[in-house]
Amino acid sequence: MRRPPKLIARTLMASFGAAVVILSIVFAVLMIDARSRARAAETEKLGVAGRVFTALEARRQQEQLATIATLAENPTLKAALDTYVAERQFADLPAFQATSLRDTVVLEAEKLADLTRADALAILDSGGNVFASAGPSRDDWPRGAHVALPIGRPSTFHDIVSLPSGTFRIAGAALQFDDRDVGALVIGRSLDANYARELSNLASADVIIAVDGDVVASTVAERIAADLISTDGNTDEIRSSGGEEFAVRTHLHARLDRRRSEHRDPGRADGAGIHRVRRVCSLGHRQLLARAFADGPD
Amino acid sequence: MDGARPTAQEPAIVSGRVEIGIPVTSRRPSASYPSRAVAAPTLAPESERRNVVVYLRDAPPQTVSPIQVAIRQEHERFMPRVVAVTVGSDVEFPNDDPIYHNVFSLSRVGTFNLGRYPRGETRSVRFDEPGIVKVFCDIHSHMSATVMVFDHPWFAVPDESGRFELPAMPEGTQEITAWHARLGDTTIRIRVEPGQTNAADFVLPVPEE
């Protein structure tokens, strides 16, 4: 049998090797390009959805504040609270009178809680302590619990506060007379799984809620959620978990002023954060190539 | 409180001045009543001193003559915001506004509800027990006033310059209190000497040492 000439064989091998190298480079470029496009597309979707969500949330908050400002103009509620405080300061308040005034405030609070369908509605005194609470989660707002509201806040406000029972997103309004404030009316919503689901539906994205670096509620797997929350609590970037990439945008982050003696790890994120998440790139190599050929070169 | 209890045979005058040292009118605009808000903090105007009541603390009951005063409802406010009266006194609540008001109180010594009445009408309440009475309007929730009812004569509301004078009281160590709705109580002890004017000056709130 005749053997092919060495020159032809070497030429064929070299050509074949060059073709393999060139094709490999082309495939690698296509994969990188497809991954980059997929990342950009998902990030853009998150951004667009986020803008819509932010606008909707802003409107929702405005309406909520308008509602709570109106509710805070309850004459009986304010009168009972102010009378209780004034009489206690001026002279000993008989037990029956104290109970009667407190019950009046509680009754008004319960009516307002029914009206607003709030998880928890609390009346705070001028020192920021819970005077009375109502609603299904009233036990999370026990009498005497201190709520650290921001100093110099406007007459209506939104905030995130931490109580021993948990962390809450609140909307509130000052209880005011002509010459002074006598307290605040606050509606609280627990930062829990239900709230995360509700936000996720509105945002068309997954949601992670974290407090002090710990995930308290999430619509993605807990393992993934923990990976996606950065140590500084503020996340607005592409992050990886379990071989997948996720676009993460922080919707809300708030520092929590807590007067607790328990030790907090200074290396962990401080405060409460609500983050929107979209899976950016979980495609395997074959799917990436298919996407690259379908989209075509730039 | 130590020292002799006041008696009518050992009179001594107590007079003084009340100063209000921090902003009192620094109130945020109300979401529901923005036109009525004071937007920027300012030091308390001199008229704020008339919202202070100075009185002898723990004074024993005395026979006192009733008086008649009025708290007017004008521009959706109670004017004056604070009055001090003796037991048995009548307080009138004339409505000077072109709208209805509904004056009420939940206080132990004077629970009442005068109902709605229009401009030009006046209704009154007699206070027969000593104590503090907080007064409100059931229609306009930002309105409030205070009636302090005493069963002795040793009380006064300062004038606009902050000056006050308590009627003759017996010698001895006495506690004098200045009350303000927002700034709370401030009590000082003074030694009351017979036959002279004894000074009792207040700065509300008491500055920190």
Interface residues (C-beta under 8 A of the other chain):
Chain A: L65 A66 A69 T70 A72 E73 N74 P75 T76 K78 A79 A80 D82 T83 A86 E87 Q89 F90 A91 L93 P94 Q97 L101 T104 P154 S155 T156 A173 A174 Q176 F177 D178 D179 R180 D181
Chain B: V24 T25 R27 R28 P29 S30 A31 S32 R36 N51 R77 R81 F104 S105 L106 S107 R108 G131 I132 K134 F136 C137 D138 I139 H140 S141 H142 M143 S144 T146 W179 A181 R182 G184 D185
